């Protein structure tokens, strides 16, 4: 017996139609199911149930868009920058007595004849961009996959069963180019990749033309994508989520080829991006991404089974951090704990688990050495990193908070619309005396709110809304920052300048896996240690009456970070005492 009359990778729409036909023969009724999934999602989820199968699917980016074929399966990894609402389309129709479907396609097929039945279904539209601040090491080389995919695509074009080709030709020839007189679907023609039922069914502005008014993505060669999501609860995906979408690619290839390279786009062209330069992805399955999904050596994660392995990798990473920080071992300790922090709970307006760090005694000269080395190190260790210069000029002119533009009915992103897990460096060493204007005051307020509450204010013109986030914040300054009051202030005391250490790719990947694994560990304080911790906190408070509840909470956060840095999920007396000693040394420096 032969295989199925489709290939999920190079002919996903064939798989959609094939499964639709099977569902019809099993009693599926498009008229009563209102567009609900008939099993095609499970088909693709099973087909791509492991990472090795998913890795065969090309990732859509500014490089691969030049060779991937329309109507094939692709992945898009990005952040949801705007949610464009819902779109109506002709989901299913009767061709004579047979039901057919337009699901997961831009082109709406519809046969002639006023008696034909049609079902109008609904899908969500998400405007997605590459994750702001995503570092180069997270992107895998696509040359090998490109060659394999193009070879596979060519073979499938030759070997694809004739019955499937005839079905495709028949469907594409039955568009409403002739149409029903007076039908709103009359103008839908084959090849119009941006056409949808919603353009005619409801009096609304064309989504494709609205996308042309979007501001540029994070850089001129970053490729945005309009993702169309089916059968997914609205609560499942939210603004700023980092998601991998797997689905059918559609775009106007002729418009894409008007320029030789996406790298040649000017900023003005990006702002007025033609619809042909915004690919569409009809999502079949999706998953939210964690740091682990960006690791090329993710198999290493399974090796982190014993505290000894954690300890060995911790020691090597600490040696590296200490070296680039001029042999300041205490600074290296606090930087490591800072990198392992994350928001794991919220009580009222308090983000539990955050740990911002302010390294002081840095000036322009020392920043050019140690600040640059640390910034480069973080780029090589973390998937998403950003830097903001805290200068009067920047604060007075920058757009930090996202704002709603009702003229184009879109959310215009700001520099602080970033993904959870992003590391943000704020450089105050270039700050000169000056006066903040109204924009500068507002920007300073936004940054302070992000630092203290892990929230970013979105301006919807008629009202403002705070969105929660989880961003690690590191401040460089000469004296204690007055603009950004961090959780921890540590005077930086390097003793020498060390030459850059050559790190092997294997070592770098081990450190990345270590950081990702430690951050994902749960943590608790055993009953036997709770009383010890309570007694110590009381003693600390009696020694320094100026300490408040936030200071004591910070000690518990440090204890959590210290434990997980050794791969431990329960606090030990040794690690608690290490935290108390670190705090004592930090306080000594502050004197």
N, C-alpha and C positions, 0 to 999 in steps of 0.2 A: 504493500500500500504506500502511496505517496504521502508526503507531508502536507501540512495545512496550506491553503491557497493564499498565504501571505507571509511576510517577514516582518516581525515587530520592529526591527531596526531601520530597514530601508523602505518599508511599505506599511507604516503604522495605520494609515487610513484603510488599507485592505483588511487589517486585523479588526478594525472597528466595524467595518461592514460585515465581515465574516461572523463576528460574534453577535452582531445585531440580527443577522439572518438566523443564527442558531437560537437566539432568544425568542424570535417570532415563532419558530417551529415548536418551541416549548411553552407557548401560551402568553408570551409577553405582549402587552397591548399598549402601544405608544399613546393612544387616545386617553387612557386612564392613568398612565404612570407619570404624566406631567414631567417628562424629561429625566426621570430618575435613571440611575445607572442600571444597565441590564447585564452587567457582569464583565464589561470590558476593562474596568479598573482592576478587578481581581486578576484578569488575564495578564495585564502588564505588571502588576505587583508581583505575581508569581514568576513571571518571566525574568524580572530583574530583582529577584529576592536576595541576591548576594552582591557584594561589592565588585567581584570580578566581572559579573554581567553588566552592572551599571557602568563600570570603567570603559566598556566598549562603546558607550554612547558619547559622541563628541560634545565638548563644552562650548557653548555659543559665546564667542567674544569677538573683539575687533579683528583678530587674526583668522579665526575659523570661519567667520561670516563670508570670507572670500571663496571658500571651497565647499562648504556644506550645501546640500541640495534642498530646495523647498520640498515640503511634504515628507521629509524624513524625520527621524526621531533625534532630538537634541536635548541637552541639559543646559539650563541657565542658572548660574549661581549668583545671587544678588540680594540686595536689600530692598524691601518694599518702601519706596519713597513717597508714593501717593496712591490713594485708593479712589478709583474713578467711578465707583457706583456699579450699577448693573446694566446689562445690555440684553435686549430681546432679539431673538433670531428664529428663523423657520427651522425648528429642530427635527421635525419628521413630516413626511408628506406621502400621499398615496400615488404611486405610479401605476395606473390602471387599478388593479386590485392588490398590489403589493406595496407594503410600507417600505420606505427608504429613509435614511437619516442624513442630516447635514452636520451632525454633532462633530466637534473638533475640527471644524473647517470654517474658513472665512466666506467661501463662495456658497451662496444659497441656491441649490438646484430646486426647480419646481416645474413640473410638466405643464403642457398646455391643457386647457379644459377647465371650464368654470366649476365643474362638479368635483374637482379634485379636493381631497381632504388635506388639511395641514394643521400641524400642532406648533404653537408658538411657545418656545422655552426661554430660559433665562440663564445668563452666565455673568460672573463678576469680572471686572477689569482692574488689573493692578499694574501700575507703572513702576518698574523695577530698574535699578541701576547697579553696576558693580559696587561692592561694599566700599564705602569711603575709607581711605587709608589702608586698603588691603595691600599687603607686602608681596613682593615678587616671588618669594620662595613658595608661596601657597599655590602658585600657578604651575601646572605640569606642562612639559613640552608636548606639543601636539603633532609633531612631524610624523612619528611612527603611526599614531592613531589616524592621522590624515590619510596616509598611504593605504592603510588597511581598510579604512572606511570607503575611500574612493574605489578601491578594487572590489570590495564587497558590493558597493552600489552599482558598479558596472555589471557585475555578474548577475545580480538580481534583476537588472533591467532586461538582460538577455533571457534569463531562465524563469522569470515570473510566469506563473500559469496563465494560459491564454484566457481562461474564463474570468480571471481577475482583471486583465487588461480590457476585456470586452465590457465588464461591469463598469470600470472606470470611464471608458470612452462613452458608454451609454449615459452615465450620470452627467458627464461634462457636456454632452450634446443636448441634454434636456434642461438647460438653464432657460430662464425667462427672457432670452433675447427677443423671441417673438412675443411670448407672454400672453396673459389674459388682458383683454381691453379693460383699462381702468384699474388693474391690479397694482398695488404698491410695489410688487416684486418685479414689475415689468422692466425696470432699469438695471436689474442685476444681471451682469454679463460675466461669462467665464473669463478669468484672468484678472478681475478686479479684487485684489487681495484684501482691500479694506472694506469691501461691501459687507453689510450685515442686515438682518431683518430689521434691526432697531432703527436703521436710517429711515425706514418708511413707516414702520408700525407706530412709532410714537413721534410727536413733534419735538425733536431734540437735536442739538448740534452734533454733527458727525464727530465721533471719538477720534478718528484718525487725524482729522484736521486740527482738533484741539491739541493733540500731542505735538503738533508742529510748533506750538508756542512754548514748549517746555524749555527751561534753562538748560545749559549744558550739564552733562554728568560730571563726575569728579575730575575728569581731564578730557582733552579734546579727542583722544583715541579710545575713550571708554564707550562701550556700546550699551545703550539702554534697551529695554525690551518691554513690550506691552504683553502681559501675561493674561490669558483668558482662563478663568478657573470655573470648573463645573462641579456641581453636586457637593460642595464643601461648605460646612457651616461657617457663617461669618465670624464667629468667635475663634475659629481655628487659625486664622491668619490675621495679624494686626500690623499696623504701621511700624516700620523699622525692623521687622523680623528679618533675619538672614535665612533665606530659603533656597533649596535646590528644587527647581521645577523640571520635570521630565515630560516632554510632550512633542507635539507636531509643529514643525517650523513652517511659517508662511511669511512671505514678504514679496514685494515687487522687485524681482531680480534685475529688471532693466533699470529701474531707478537706482538700485544699489550700485550698478556698474557705471553710472554716470561719472563717477570719480574713480580714479585708479586705486586709491587707498583711503581707508577711513582716517589714517594718520594725517591726511591733508585737510581735514575739516578745519575751518577757522571757527573761532568762537561764535561769530555772527551766524555762520551756517548751522552751528549746533543749536543756537537759540531758536532759529526758524527751521528746525529739522523737518524736511519733507517726510510725508508718511512712508515713502518707500525706503527711507533710511532708519525707520523704527521697526525692526522685525517683530512679528507676532508669534507667540508660542501658545498653542492650545494645550493646556496642562492636563495630562492623564493622571500622573501621581506626583506628589511633592513630599518633601520632608524638611523640617527645620534643621539647620546646621549648627553644630557645636564645633569647638576648636579641633576636636579629634578628626572631624571630616576633612580638615585641610592638611592633615599630616600625611606625607607620602610614606612614612615608615610606620603607619598605624599598627602594623603587626607587633611593633615593639611594646604596645600598650599591654599586651597579654603577658609580657615578661615582668611587669611590675607586680610581683606577688609577695615579695618579702621585704621587711624593713631594711635588710642589708643592701638590697639593690637601690632603694631610695636613698640610703645613706651615702652610697658610693657616688651616685650621680649628683647628689646634693653637694658633696665635697668638691667634685670637679667643677660644678657650676659656680660654687662659692669662690673657688680659686680664680676662676675667670673674671667674675665680677670684682673681686678684690684687686686684681691686676689692673683692670681698666679704670678703677677708682683710686689709683695711686696708692695702693696698699692700705686703704682705709677699711679695715675689716668690719668695723661697726657699721659704716655706711653700707657696705655690701650686704650685711645681715638685714638691715632695714629695707633695702631695695628688694631683696628676695621676698621678704614677708609682704611687702607692698605688691609685688607681682602676683602673689597668690591670693590676694584679697578679692572678694566678690560680694555683692549684695545677696544675702540668703534669707532675708526677711525684712519686714517693715512694721514698725510700731509707731502709730500716729504719723509724725512727719520725720521719723528717724529711719534711715536706711542702715539696717544692722549688717555689719560685715565689711563696710567700706573702710578703706585705709589710705587716705591721701597723704602724701609725703612732700615736705618742703625742705630741700637741701639748700642751706645758706652758705655764706662765705664764698660765693661764686661771683666772679666778675667777668668782663669780656675776655680777658686773657685765659683764665682757667676754663671758661666755657668752651673756648675754641679747642681746648685739649680734652678735658674730662667730660664736658657736656656733650661734645660731638661723639666721643667714643661710646658713651653710654647710650646716646640716641641711636647710633648705628647698631649697637648690640641689641637693643630692644626691637629694632626693625627685623633683625635676623632671628629673634626668638618668638615674637608674638605675631599673630596673623594680621591684626589691624592696629596701626599706630598713627597718631596725628600730632602735629605741633602747632602751637599758637604763640606768636610773639606778643607779649604783654607790653605794648607801647601805646602812648597816647594817640599817635596817628592811627594805629591799627584799630584801637577801640572806637575811635571817632568815625571810622569809615566802614568797618566790617559789618557784614550781615550775619549775625550769629544765630538768631532765632528764626525758625521757619515762619513764613507768613502766607496767608491765603490771599490769592489774587483773584478777585471775583470777575475781572474783565475776561480772563481766560478760564475761570473756574478751576484753578489749579493751586496746589500747595507749592509755593516757591521755597526750596530748601535753604537752610542756613548752615553755617559751619558746624553747629552743634546738633544737627540731625545726623547722628551717627549710630552705629549698631552697638548693642550690648556687647561687652567684652573688649571694647576699644580702649587702648591706652593713650592718654592725652598728656603731652608735655606742654607746660606753660612756662615760657622763658621771660623772666622779668629783669634779666641782667641788662637789657638794652633800654630800660625805662628811663626817660629823662623828664625833668620838670615840665609841666604843661597843664592845660585846662581841658577837662572832658566836656564835650558838648552833650546835648540831650541823647544822641545816639550812643556816645561813649558811656554815659551813666547807665543807660539801659543795658548795654552789653556787659558792663562790669557786674550789674545786678544779676544778669543771666548766668554768668560764670560762677558767681558766688553761690547762687541757688543750686547749680549743678554740683558744686563742691560739697556743700553742706547737706543737701537733701537728695541728691541724685535725681533731680527732676529738671526738665527743660520746658520753658514756657513757649507755647505755640500761639501765634497771634492770628486769630480769625476775624480781625477787624471789629466785629460787633461784640466779641467776647474773647477772653484768653483762656487757654486750657493747659494745665501742667501734665506732661507726659513723663512717666517714670523711666529711668534708664539705669545702666550699670556700667560706669566708666571709671577706670583707674586714672588718677590724676597725680602727676609729679610736677612740682614747681621748683624752678631754679631761680634763686635770687641772691642778692648780696647781703641784705639783712632780712629779718623775718618779714614775710610778705604781709602787707596790710590790706592788699586787694583780695588775696586768696588765703584765708585763715585755714591752714591744713590741719588734719588730725594729728600729724607728727611733724615737729620742726627739729631738724638735725643739722648742726654746724658741720660742714664738710671739712675734713682735715687730711688731705693727701700728703704723703711723705716723699713721693718721687713720681716721676713720669716713666711709665713702662712702655716698651715697644709693643706694637700690636701683635697679639698672638695669633698664629695661623690655626684656624679651627677646621677640622675635617667635616665633610657633610654628614658623616655618620654620628659624630659627636654632637653637632648642632641639632640633628633630628632627635637624638636621645634627650637632649635638654628640652626641646619643644614638647616631646611626649611626657617628660617628667612634669613640666609646668601644667600641662593640660590635665594630667591624671591627678595631681595634687589638688587642683582647684575643684575637681569633681567629687572629691572624697567627702563623705559625711563626717560629722564630729560631735562628740558629746563629752561631758565631764562625769566620770563615775562617782557613785555615792561616797566611796571611801575618800575621794579627794575634794568633794564639795566643801566640807567643813574646813579643810586646810585653806582652800582658796578664799572662803569667806573671812576667815581669821586674818589672812594676809591683807585682804582688801581693807579691812577695818584698821589694821596697823598702818597701812599706807595713808589712809585718810587722816589718822591721828597725827602722823608725821607732817603732813601738808594739808592744812585745813582749806586751802584754796581749791583743792581737787573737787570736782563735781561728779555727778553720775555719768556724764559722758567720758570723763577721764578713766573711770573705773571700767566702763564698758569697753573702752579702747584696750585696756589690759587683757580683757577676755578675748577680744578679737585677735590681739597679738598671740595669745596662747593657742587659739585655734590655728592660726597660720603656722606657728612653730610646730605644732603636732603634725599637721598634714605635710609640712615640708620634709618630715622624716617618714612619711607614709603611714602615720598612726591616726586612727580614727577616735581614739580616746586619750584624753589628756593624762600625761604622767607627771609625777612630782619633779622629775629631772627637767622636763621641758617647761614646766611652770616656773621653776627656779631660774632657768635660762632667760625667760622673759623678764622676770624681775631684775635680773642682773643687767640685761640690755637697757632697760628703762633707767636704772641707776646710772649707767655710763652716759646715757643720753642727757640726763639731767645735769650731770657733771659738766658736760660740754656747754650746756646752756648758761651755766654760771659764768 
